[in-house]
Amino acid sequence: MNVKRFVARTSRDALVQVRQAFGEDAVILSTRPCKEGVEVLAMAPESVAALETFSHPAPAAAAAKAPATTGGVAPKAVPAAPAVAKDVEQLAMSTLSFQDYVRERMLKRRQAALQQQAQTAAAVTHPAAMPTAAPTVAAPLASSLPVEQRLAERAAQRKAGRTAAQAGETGAPVRTAAPAPVVPALADEAACSVPAPAAPAAEDRAMLAELREMKGLIEERFGALAFMEKMQRNPAQAQLTQKLLDCGFSPALIRKLASHIPHDAADLNAWVAGVLERNLLTLEEGPALEDEGGVYALVGSTGVGKTTTTAKLAAAFAARYGASNLGLVTLDAYRVGAHEQLRAYGRIIGVAVHTAHDRAALEDLLELLSSKKMVLIDTAGIAQRDTRTQELLEMVSHRRIQRVLVVNAAAQGETIEDVLIGYRAHQCKGVVLSKIDEAVKLGPALDAVIRHKLPVLGVANGQRVPEDWHRMSAQALVHRALRGGGSAAYRLDRDDVNLVFTAPPAPRAAAQGAVHV
């Protein structure tokens, strides 16, 4: 046989050398990286027959026995040279692939662990007869082994049988390895604690983790391909999705809208605007907040404009019904001089401002102002995740008080979502969108109130009192939100849209069921 080594910078160049040396039917034995690049071991196709002759010596032995039957003299069989057998074994091993090598290595480790466990169990049950009891313990364990391991054991048994047969033909004695004696100290130690085969279990867990990761990657890739194919089939839907993302709407709401787009829609922009207008509650057909009257407590996080909004409502009410029918109460005792701002507005309007430090004082003030048509309560600004938020909500939980949540329209969508949850927006009469003149995108605020089904009682778009207090219709708010805006650095490209929508979605129940198409 002729095995030759080829070295090249790349595997392609090495294969070209192999093809030039042995032709198209050359046999590749192994490839591995080296300092020069890639090393390839190959041989001619006619050398395979010689390799099979060396690896199966049984026909040669039968041919050596043939003269004994005819001539009456039985010549002794000449044993194969050890060097030739070693070369054959090395060549056979070189043809193994990397997967076969890894599988054989794992099977050997598992066999060693099972044998060790069987010997330990035998030492615990029969310490004196461990060498003879080990096979009987290992026998039931072998029936529960994996199929690959049982096949490997059978192959090992057949190989041992062939070795014994060859040794019998050559006349060499067959030696069997005697079981190692058990040291009493080790046997006692094994009897105290039986270790479990942790290495195979760890390898199995690692393999399962890799398979799960591969499955997730495959599912994500197929999802991306399916989404891209869908977008290519419907480019108008892809453009609409990108536009809604640029306007600041959440992927949950966009996914809900995209799943219900009609096939016969002539203008998708008009269809989406109509759906958003139907789902945005503004109560524009009913009376305004200052016309309805009642006791209202304006709550919200820090810096959203609660005091200014209270002053705007108070001024709008006093202009229509007079200052004598209005009552003002402040609960903001945290900030230094916070009540002075509302008192300054009260002096302009002509209304006295009362301060309540606890719930008992607030209830007394409500009894004192019970004859007023409208009572506005200005609360302290507390972050939605602060522990004092719960105390504030309990303080204004009087049966006559209706809470109005003031939301900063210029805040991020996730921040608005957190505020709605922290201040229990579902228990409020509605929301007031403040600072819409500072909001680059109105989409995040409208997205949050649509998904939480909260009515928009009014909007504030400036610091002027009361000129910057308005009631806007759903059509006007949606039209302003769909105009978008913002810097080009924050706009999503088509590839970014694919990344957003091909991720495995984990929507909430409120986010999926809030929009009625």
Buried (B, 14 or more C-beta within 10 A) or exposed (E): BEBBEBBBEEBEBBBEBBEEBBEEEBBBBBBEEEEEEBBBBBBBEEBEEBBEEBEEBEEEBEEBEEEEEEEEEEEEBEBBEEEEBEBBEEBEEEEEEEEEEEBBEBBEBBBEBBBEBBBBBBBBEBBEEBEEBBEEBBEEEBEEBEEEBBEBBEEEEEEEEEEEEBBEBEEEEEEEEEEEEBEEEEBEEBEEEEEEBEEBEEEEEEEEEEEEEEEEEEEEEEBBEEBBEEBEEBEEBBBBBBBBBBBBBBBBBBBBBBEEBEEEBEEBBEBBBBBBBBBBBBBBEEEBBBEBBEBBBBBBBBEBBBBBBBBBBBBBBBEEBEBEBBBBBBBBEEEEEBBEBBBEBBEEBEBEBBBBEEBEBBEEBBEEBEEBBBBBBBBBBBBBEBEEBEEBBEBBEBEEBBBBBBBBBBBEBEBBBBBBBBBBBEEBBBBBBBBBEEBEBBBBBBBBBBBBBBBBBBBBBBEEBBEBBBBBBBBBBBBBBBEBBEEEEEEBEEEEBBEBBBEEEEBEEEBBEBBEB
